[in-house]
Amino acid sequence: MEPPPVTDLLFAWNAGDRTAIGALAPLVIEDLRRMARGIMGSDRRHDTVRATALASDVFMALARNRQPNWSGRAHYFSAAAEQARRILVDYARRRAAVRRGAEMRRTQITLGSLPPIAPDVGPEILAIHEVVDRLALFDAKQAEIVKLRYFGGATMEEIAGITGLSLATVKREWTMARAWLRRQLENGVAPQR
């Protein structure tokens, strides 16, 4: 028997069927892993474990939504890209706080107490996060494309499908957004603390 389409499960979830979430997981998890691998970029150390962890965190965060209003597959994956962004930004902020000495205390370290190796997420993520928020004030469409591309790891074709824009429009908007972001970052936009 063929599983129901993702959109049908999202609509069932909207209607209050919490079992739809369990049926949805195997249908979207590989796409979420691919999205996470795209975010991780060229750093291939521990990539599979990290991508799987990020994909799982994104799925679980979205699954906690008690009153979803999914309009379809594209809406779900757009929300997944935004959730990945939030997770990475939160991680970067915690990491920056630890570097500045927050949470410092004397402790006994054993081999079993060492944390798992986490992605090297830092100031770059925070800076891009803030610049994308500024871009959204001027051009929400370009900001959405940046989120899907940078934080969602989506290809241009996937972005066109998710947003309903033509591929040519997505490419043009991505080029303009990237130029705007580059100018902002080169002008010394630093993460606000």
C-alpha positions as CSV (number, residue, x, y, z in Angstrom):
1,M,0.0,0.0,0.0
2,E,1.4,3.4,-1.0
3,P,1.8,6.0,1.8
4,P,-0.5,9.1,1.6
5,P,1.1,12.2,0.0
6,V,2.8,14.7,2.3
7,T,0.1,17.3,1.7
8,D,-2.7,14.9,2.8
9,L,-0.9,14.2,6.0
10,L,-0.3,17.9,6.7
11,F,-4.0,18.6,6.2
12,A,-4.8,15.7,8.5
13,W,-2.5,17.2,11.1
14,N,-4.2,20.5,10.6
15,A,-7.5,18.8,11.4
16,G,-6.1,17.5,14.7
17,D,-5.0,14.0,13.7
18,R,-1.7,13.7,15.7
19,T,-1.1,10.2,14.2
20,A,-0.4,12.0,10.9
21,I,2.8,13.3,12.3
22,G,4.2,9.8,12.7
23,A,3.2,8.9,9.2
24,L,4.8,12.1,7.9
25,A,8.2,11.5,9.5
26,P,9.5,8.9,7.1
27,L,8.2,10.9,4.1
28,V,10.1,14.1,5.0
29,I,13.1,13.1,7.0
30,E,15.4,12.5,4.1
31,D,14.5,15.9,2.6
32,L,15.2,17.5,6.0
33,R,18.6,15.6,6.1
34,R,19.5,16.9,2.7
35,M,18.5,20.4,3.7
36,A,20.7,20.1,6.8
37,R,23.6,18.8,4.8
38,G,23.2,21.8,2.5
39,I,23.4,24.1,5.5
40,M,26.5,22.3,6.8
41,G,28.3,23.2,3.6
42,S,31.8,21.9,2.8
43,D,32.7,20.8,6.3
44,R,32.4,17.0,6.0
45,R,33.6,16.1,9.4
46,H,30.9,14.2,11.2
47,D,28.5,15.6,8.5
48,T,26.1,12.6,8.6
49,V,25.6,12.7,12.3
50,R,25.2,16.5,12.5
51,A,22.8,16.6,9.5
52,T,20.7,13.9,11.0
53,A,20.7,15.6,14.4
54,L,19.7,19.0,12.9
55,A,17.0,17.3,10.7
56,S,15.6,15.5,13.8
57,D,15.6,18.7,15.8
58,V,13.8,20.6,13.0
59,F,11.2,17.8,12.7
60,M,10.6,17.5,16.4
61,A,10.3,21.3,16.8
62,L,7.7,21.4,14.0
63,A,5.9,18.4,15.5
64,R,5.4,20.2,18.8
65,N,3.1,22.6,16.9
66,R,-0.3,22.0,18.5
67,Q,-2.3,24.2,16.1
68,P,-0.7,23.9,12.7
69,N,-2.1,25.6,9.7
70,W,-0.1,24.0,6.9
71,S,-1.1,25.1,3.4
72,G,0.9,22.3,1.8
73,R,4.3,20.7,1.3
74,A,5.9,24.0,0.3
75,H,4.7,25.7,3.4
76,Y,6.0,22.9,5.6
77,F,9.5,23.0,4.1
78,S,9.6,26.8,4.3
79,A,8.8,26.5,8.0
80,A,11.5,23.8,8.3
81,A,14.1,26.2,6.8
82,E,13.0,28.9,9.3
83,Q,13.2,26.4,12.2
84,A,16.7,25.3,11.1
85,R,17.7,28.9,11.1
86,R,16.4,29.4,14.7
87,I,18.2,26.3,15.9
88,L,21.5,27.3,14.4
89,V,21.2,30.9,15.6
90,D,20.4,29.7,19.2
91,Y,23.4,27.3,19.0
92,A,25.7,30.1,17.8
93,R,24.5,32.4,20.6
94,R,25.1,29.8,23.3
95,R,28.5,29.0,21.8
96,A,29.4,32.7,21.8
97,A,28.3,33.1,25.4
98,V,30.4,30.1,26.5
99,R,33.4,31.7,24.7
100,R,32.9,34.9,26.6
101,G,33.0,32.9,29.9
102,A,29.3,32.4,30.6
103,E,28.5,29.1,32.2
104,M,32.1,28.7,33.5
105,R,32.3,26.6,36.6
106,R,34.7,24.1,38.0
107,T,33.6,20.6,37.1
108,Q,34.9,17.0,36.9
109,I,35.3,15.9,33.4
110,T,35.1,12.3,32.4
111,L,35.1,10.7,29.0
112,G,31.4,10.0,29.2
113,S,30.6,13.7,30.1
114,L,32.2,15.2,27.0
115,P,29.5,16.8,24.7
116,P,29.2,15.5,21.1
117,I,31.0,17.3,18.4
118,A,28.7,20.1,17.2
119,P,28.7,22.0,13.9
120,D,31.1,24.9,13.7
121,V,28.4,27.5,13.8
122,G,29.4,30.9,15.0
123,P,29.5,34.6,14.2
124,E,28.8,34.2,10.5
125,I,25.4,32.6,11.2
126,L,24.5,35.4,13.6
127,A,25.5,38.1,11.2
128,I,23.6,36.6,8.3
129,H,20.6,36.0,10.6
130,E,20.5,39.7,11.5
131,V,21.1,40.9,7.9
132,V,18.3,38.7,6.6
133,D,15.9,40.1,9.2
134,R,16.8,43.6,7.9
135,L,16.3,42.5,4.3
136,A,12.8,41.2,5.2
137,L,11.8,44.7,6.2
138,F,12.5,45.9,2.6
139,D,11.8,42.8,0.5
140,A,10.1,39.8,2.1
141,K,10.4,37.7,-1.1
142,Q,14.2,38.1,-1.2
143,A,14.5,37.3,2.5
144,E,12.4,34.1,2.0
145,I,14.7,33.1,-0.9
146,V,17.8,33.7,1.3
147,K,16.3,31.7,4.2
148,L,15.4,28.8,1.9
149,R,18.8,28.8,0.1
150,Y,21.2,29.6,3.1
151,F,19.4,28.1,6.0
152,G,17.3,25.5,4.2
153,G,19.9,24.3,1.7
154,A,17.4,24.4,-1.1
155,T,18.3,24.5,-4.8
156,M,17.0,27.2,-7.0
157,E,14.6,24.7,-8.6
158,E,13.3,23.7,-5.1
159,I,12.9,27.4,-4.1
160,A,10.9,28.0,-7.3
161,G,8.6,25.1,-6.3
162,I,8.2,26.2,-2.7
163,T,7.6,29.8,-3.4
164,G,5.6,29.4,-6.7
165,L,7.9,31.8,-8.5
166,S,9.5,31.1,-11.8
167,L,13.1,29.8,-11.8
168,A,14.2,33.0,-13.6
169,T,12.6,35.1,-11.0
170,V,14.2,33.1,-8.1
171,K,17.6,33.4,-9.7
172,R,17.2,37.2,-10.3
173,E,16.0,37.8,-6.7
174,W,18.8,35.6,-5.3
175,T,21.4,37.6,-7.2
176,M,20.0,40.9,-5.9
177,A,19.6,39.7,-2.4
178,R,23.1,38.3,-2.3
179,A,24.5,41.6,-3.5
180,W,22.6,43.5,-0.8
181,L,23.7,41.0,1.9
182,R,27.3,41.2,0.8
183,R,27.2,45.0,1.0
184,Q,25.7,44.9,4.5
185,L,28.2,42.3,5.7
186,E,31.2,44.2,4.2
187,N,30.0,47.4,5.9
188,G,30.6,45.8,9.2
189,V,27.2,44.6,10.2
190,A,28.0,42.6,13.4
191,P,25.7,40.5,15.4
192,Q,23.9,42.4,18.1
193,R,24.1,40.9,21.5
